[in-house]
Amino acid sequence: MILQFFAGVGATVGYALIFNQPRRHLIVTGLIGAAGWLLYLLAVELGNGDPFSSFLSAFLVTFLSQIAARVFKDPVMVFCIPGIMPIVPGAGMYRTMRAFVTHETALAAATGYNTISMAGAIALGLLAATSLFQIMAAIRRTFFSRIESK
């Protein structure tokens, strides 16, 4: 598991470096990506499917990215996009296309379905965490505005 943690950090930081993320955020971004990767692996190990594990991982990465964005006063995407990279199903797309090229249509369909399900679950995880964070912020604003008006 320690090796997987460092793999998650490495993948996240590597992607962040390729796209010129501010250097001051590399450690935090790496930790966010590693947390998402470890949650994905843990969820799969506990018997959940790849799509649900991807959803949980994307939710965690987005939620942590929202917090980091407010702490560092930078856009959420600075932390979120690199943090999602370890769970993006790139190998699944490769296997799907390879199966199509080798005329293994049943394998291509199964792999493609799983890969598209994972990608959709990642998108839903991003959406759910962002929506939850916005709802929490609205509740907090309403609560504090009522306190200040008294």
BELVEN-V553982 format. One record per residue. RES is the residue in one letter. SS is DSSP state (H for helix, E for strand, L for the rest). Layout:
BEGIN
res=[RES,RES]
ss=[SS,SS]
END
This chain:
BEGIN
res=[M,I,L,Q,F,F,A,G,V,G,A,T,V,G,Y,A,L,I,F,N,Q,P,R,R,H,L,I,V,T,G,L,I,G,A,A,G,W,L,L,Y,L,L,A,V,E,L,G,N,G,D,P,F,S,S,F,L,S,A,F,L,V,T,F,L,S,Q,I,A,A,R,V,F,K,D,P,V,M,V,F,C,I,P,G,I,M,P,I,V,P,G,A,G,M,Y,R,T,M,R,A,F,V,T,H,E,T,A,L,A,A,A,T,G,Y,N,T,I,S,M,A,G,A,I,A,L,G,L,L,A,A,T,S,L,F,Q,I,M,A,A,I,R,R,T,F,F,S,R,I,E,S,K]
ss=[L,H,H,H,H,H,H,H,H,H,H,H,H,H,H,H,H,H,L,L,L,L,H,H,H,H,H,H,H,H,H,H,H,H,H,H,H,H,H,H,H,H,H,H,H,L,L,L,L,H,H,H,H,H,H,H,H,H,H,H,H,H,H,H,H,H,H,H,H,H,H,H,L,L,L,L,H,H,H,H,H,H,H,H,H,H,H,L,L,H,H,H,H,H,H,H,H,H,H,H,H,L,L,L,H,H,H,H,H,H,H,H,H,H,H,H,H,H,H,H,H,H,H,H,H,H,H,H,H,H,H,H,H,H,H,H,H,H,H,H,H,H,H,H,H,H,H,H,H,L]
END
